[in-house]
Amino acid sequence: MDNPLNALDWSLVRAFLAVAEEGSLSAAARALGSSQPTLGRQVREIETALGAELFQRHAKGLTLSDTGHAILPAARAMRAAVGQISLIAAGQDAAPTGTVRITASVIVAHFVLPPILARLRAEEPGIQIDLVATDSSDNLLFREADIAVRMYRPDQLDMVTRHVTDLPIGIFAATRYLDRVGRPETMEEALALDWVGYDRSELLIRGMRDLGLQVDRSFFATRTDDQAGNWQLVRAGCGVGIAQIATGRATPEVEQLFPEMALPSLPVWLTAHEAMRRTPRVARVWDVLAEGLARAVS
């Protein structure tokens, strides 16, 4: 007699996980890039294969049944195993060809990586690049990215990390703004000007307090947590802001204030899954990024 579990392929388990984690067929379909009828059919198929009801249906969506809750950890373990299989298989690539997906902060993706990636494309035409500009942390384990460029050392297991450089930061303001309000000669004069800061993030507040500058959210006249938007506000003349020096140098409309002032640098770490790090295409991109990022501060 055939074992009904033989029909339990990964696509059905993936459908179950998506619905369990998203809470509805429509949300799960969007997450998987599938359709709601397809997800509904797959859920029914896995329930038939297991001979158990995995979800309770109600007007607002689906909730896990007791059986669904019980199998959820095993389903997540299966997802991790499938990811490992994919990583190991990818590690057998023989030539530096194919796609490498890089995730980096918005500012690094906009102002630091483009010339590095242009050089890479000239030297390695067989390697295609997907660049994900985001300030969130993509999961390398599930292949959401192959290489991450991050300003902190990741602590995920099975990851290879390398500290490649430190990006210096400085104080900047638009020339048009300084022409209007005057160029400060002391930090006290600068603090009396308008400043551009973050909205909900306290990262900049903590950094300035570490320098002995006691500021709070109300100190900043214009605020946004969007890194690129923050810099565009400085560039447009909304006030004084803090940014990577590489960003300031690439923006002719701004001037650096107090260039002799030593501010803390931002550490830059490259991170990749250890299995992917060995693939020729990822290894090549890794090396070019490491060299290019080191050059970016020289």
C-alpha positions in Angstrom: 0.0 0.0 0.0 1.3 3.4 -0.9 2.4 5.7 1.9 0.4 9.0 1.7 3.5 10.8 2.9 5.1 10.1 -0.5 2.9 12.9 -1.8 4.3 15.3 0.8 6.7 17.3 -1.4 8.4 20.5 -0.5 6.0 22.7 -2.4 3.2 21.6 -0.1 5.2 22.2 3.0 6.2 25.6 1.8 2.6 26.4 1.2 1.7 25.3 4.7 4.5 27.5 6.2 3.5 30.5 4.2 -0.1 30.3 5.3 0.8 29.6 8.9 3.2 32.5 9.1 1.1 35.0 7.0 -2.3 34.1 8.5 -4.3 34.1 5.3 -4.2 32.6 1.8 -4.1 36.0 0.1 -1.1 37.2 2.2 0.7 33.8 1.7 0.1 34.0 -2.1 1.7 37.5 -2.1 4.7 36.3 -0.1 5.3 33.4 -2.4 4.4 35.1 -5.7 1.7 32.6 -6.2 -2.1 32.7 -6.5 -4.7 32.3 -3.8 -6.4 29.3 -5.5 -3.1 27.6 -5.9 -2.3 28.0 -2.2 -5.7 26.8 -1.3 -5.3 23.7 -3.4 -1.9 23.0 -1.9 -3.2 23.4 1.7 -5.9 20.9 0.9 -3.4 18.5 -0.6 -1.1 18.5 2.4 -4.0 18.0 4.7 -5.1 15.0 2.6 -1.6 13.6 2.6 -1.3 13.8 6.3 -4.9 12.8 7.0 -5.4 15.8 9.4 -6.8 19.3 9.5 -3.9 21.8 9.8 -6.0 25.0 9.8 -9.2 26.2 11.3 -11.2 28.4 8.9 -12.9 31.5 10.0 -14.0 34.8 8.5 -10.8 36.7 9.1 -8.5 34.0 7.7 -6.9 30.8 8.9 -5.5 29.8 12.2 -3.4 26.7 13.0 -5.1 23.7 14.5 -3.5 21.7 17.2 -1.9 19.4 14.6 -0.8 22.4 12.6 1.0 23.8 15.7 2.6 20.5 16.3 4.1 20.1 12.9 5.2 23.7 12.5 8.7 23.3 14.0 9.4 20.3 11.8 8.2 22.2 8.7 10.5 25.0 9.5 13.4 22.5 10.0 12.5 21.2 6.5 12.7 24.7 5.1 16.2 25.1 6.6 17.3 21.8 5.2 16.1 22.7 1.7 18.0 25.9 2.0 21.1 24.0 3.0 20.7 21.7 0.0 20.5 24.7 -2.2 23.6 26.3 -0.7 25.6 23.1 -1.0 24.6 22.6 -4.6 25.4 26.2 -5.4 28.8 25.6 -3.9 29.7 23.2 -6.7 29.6 25.9 -9.4 32.8 25.6 -11.5 33.0 29.0 -13.1 32.4 32.6 -12.1 29.1 33.0 -13.9 25.6 33.5 -12.7 23.9 35.9 -10.4 25.1 37.2 -7.1 22.6 39.0 -4.8 24.1 41.7 -2.6 22.3 43.5 0.2 23.7 46.8 1.6 22.4 49.8 3.4 20.7 52.4 1.2 23.5 54.9 1.5 26.3 52.4 0.8 24.2 51.0 -2.1 23.7 54.5 -3.6 27.1 56.2 -3.0 29.8 53.5 -2.3 29.0 50.4 -4.3 28.2 51.7 -7.8 31.8 52.3 -9.0 32.9 49.0 -7.4 30.1 47.1 -9.2 30.9 48.9 -12.5 34.5 47.6 -12.3 33.2 44.2 -11.5 30.9 44.1 -14.5 33.8 45.2 -16.7 36.1 42.5 -15.4 33.5 39.7 -15.0 30.8 40.0 -17.7 29.6 36.5 -16.8 28.5 37.6 -13.3 25.1 39.4 -13.0 24.4 41.5 -9.9 21.2 42.0 -7.9 21.7 44.9 -5.6 19.2 45.2 -2.7 19.4 48.6 -1.1 17.8 48.2 2.3 18.5 49.1 5.9 16.9 45.9 7.1 18.8 42.7 7.7 18.1 40.1 4.9 18.4 36.5 5.9 21.5 35.0 4.2 20.5 31.5 5.4 17.3 31.4 3.2 19.1 32.9 0.2 17.5 36.3 0.4 21.0 37.5 -0.4 24.4 35.9 -1.2 26.6 38.7 0.3 25.7 41.3 2.9 27.6 44.6 3.4 26.8 45.6 6.9 27.9 48.1 9.5 28.0 45.5 12.3 29.4 42.0 12.7 26.6 39.5 12.2 26.3 36.7 14.7 24.3 34.1 12.7 25.7 30.6 12.7 27.4 29.2 9.6 28.4 32.6 8.3 31.7 33.8 7.1 32.4 37.4 8.1 35.3 39.8 7.3 35.9 43.3 8.6 37.1 45.1 5.4 37.3 48.7 6.3 35.9 51.6 8.3 34.0 54.4 6.6 34.7 57.8 8.1 31.9 60.2 8.8 31.7 63.9 8.9 29.5 67.0 9.3 28.0 68.5 6.2 25.8 71.3 5.0 24.6 72.6 1.6 26.6 75.5 0.2 23.3 77.3 -0.4 22.3 76.9 3.3 25.8 78.1 4.5 25.6 81.1 2.1 22.3 82.1 3.8 23.2 81.5 7.5 26.9 81.9 7.5 29.7 79.3 8.0 30.2 78.4 11.7 33.7 78.7 13.1 33.0 76.7 16.3 30.9 73.8 17.2 28.8 76.0 19.4 27.9 78.1 16.4 27.1 75.0 14.4 24.8 73.7 17.1 22.8 76.9 16.8 21.9 76.1 13.2 19.2 73.9 11.8 20.1 70.2 11.9 18.7 67.2 10.0 18.2 64.1 12.0 16.2 60.9 12.4 12.6 60.5 13.3 12.1 57.4 15.4 15.7 56.1 15.4 17.9 57.3 18.2 21.1 56.2 16.6 22.2 59.8 15.8 21.2 61.1 19.2 23.2 58.4 21.0 26.2 59.1 18.7 26.1 62.8 19.4 25.7 62.2 23.1 28.8 60.0 23.0 30.6 63.1 21.7 29.4 65.1 24.7 26.6 66.8 22.7 23.4 66.6 24.8 20.7 66.6 22.2 17.3 65.1 21.9 14.8 64.6 19.1 13.5 68.2 19.3 17.1 69.4 18.5 16.6 68.4 14.8 14.5 70.8 12.8 13.9 68.2 10.0 13.6 64.5 10.6 13.4 61.3 8.6 14.5 57.7 9.3 15.0 57.1 5.5 18.8 57.3 5.0 18.7 58.5 1.4 15.9 61.0 2.3 18.0 62.3 5.2 20.9 63.0 2.9 18.7 64.7 0.3 17.4 67.0 3.0 20.9 68.0 3.8 21.8 68.4 0.2 18.7 70.6 -0.4 19.7 73.0 2.4 17.4 72.0 5.2 20.3 72.2 7.7 23.5 70.5 9.0 23.7 66.7 8.9 26.1 63.9 9.6 27.0 61.5 6.7 29.7 59.3 5.4 32.6 61.3 4.0 32.4 59.3 0.7 28.8 60.4 0.3 29.7 64.0 0.9 32.6 63.9 -1.5 30.2 62.6 -4.2 27.8 65.5 -3.7 29.2 68.8 -5.0 26.3 70.8 -3.5 27.6 70.3 0.1 30.6 71.4 2.1 32.2 69.6 5.0 32.3 71.4 8.3 35.2 71.0 10.7 37.0 68.4 8.6 39.7 68.2 11.2 37.2 66.9 13.8 37.7 63.2 14.4 34.3 61.4 14.4 33.8 57.7 15.0 34.0 55.6 11.8 31.5 53.0 10.6 32.9 49.5 10.5 32.1 47.6 7.3 31.7 43.8 7.4 31.2 41.4 4.5 29.1 38.4 5.3 28.1 35.3 3.4 27.0 31.8 4.1 30.0 29.6 4.4 28.7 27.3 1.6 28.0 30.1 -0.8 31.3 31.8 0.0 33.1 29.0 -1.7 31.3 29.3 -5.1 33.4 30.9 -7.8 31.0 33.7 -8.6 30.4 34.7 -4.9 34.1 34.4 -4.1 35.0 36.7 -7.0 32.4 39.3 -6.0 33.5 39.0 -2.3 37.1 39.8 -3.3 36.2 42.7 -5.5 33.9 44.2 -2.8 36.6 43.8 -0.2 39.2 45.6 -2.3 36.8 48.2 -3.6 35.5 49.1 -0.1 39.0 49.4 1.2 39.9 51.8 -1.6 36.8 53.8 -1.0 38.3 55.4 2.2 41.8 55.8 0.8 
